[in-house]
Amino acid sequence: MSKQRASRKQKQEGGQQKQQKQQQGGKRQTRKAKRGPTAWTKFVTKVYHELKKKDKDAKLRDAMKEASRRKKNGDM
């Protein structure tokens, strides 16, 4: 056999061994730590509650647009 064929065959066998290990059981999955709300999320929530007081039909989309405008003006 040529060297290329031998190395190709070894790679294929290595791939099959990896598949067998995964079938037996893989790595344990760890849970991601939950992060607190970001400054942006807090700001949008604040704006949303302000809009809700004025207008019961206000939506989160409206609050995000308003928060974006305020951020551009430097009110955040």
N, C-alpha and C positions, 0 to 999 in steps of 0.2 A: 504494500500500500504506500501511496505517496504521503508526504508529510501533511499536505493540505487535507487529504481525506481523513487522516488519523486525527488531526486537530478538530476537524468538523464533527467527526463522530464523538469525540470527547465532549465537545460543546453540547451536542444533542443529548448525550447521556446526563450531563450536568443539569440541563434544563428539566429532564424527566425527574431527576432526584429532587429538585426544588419543588416540582408539582406534588410529589409524594409527601414531602414535609408539610406542605400547606394543607393537604387533605387530612393529615394526622392531627393537626391543630396548629394554629398560627400564633402570632404574638398576641398578647393580651391587649385589648384596646383600653386606653386610659381616657378618662373623662377630661374634657377641657374645663379649665377653671372659668367660672363666669366672671365677667368684668362688670363693673358698675356702668351706669349710663354716662355717655360722653357729654361734654359741654354743649355740643350741638343738639343732642337729644333733649337735654334739660331745657335748653332755650326754646326749642320747637314746642315742647310740652307746655311751657309757660305761655307762649304766644297762643297756643291752641285753647288753653283755658280762658285767656282774655277774650278771644273771639267768641267762645261759647257763651260767655256772660252777656255779650252784646247781641249775639244772634244764635238762636238754638240750632239753626240749620247749617252752621259752619262745619266744614269738613277739615280733615287733617291736611288734605292737599292745599286748602286755602291758608292754613297755618304755616305750612312749609314755604309757600310763596312769600307770605308776609315776613316770616323770619329771615328769608334770604334777602329781602329788600332791606330789612333793618340791619342785617350783618354788613351789607355793602355800605350802609351809612355810618357804620361804626358803633351801633347801639348794642352790640352783643357783649 
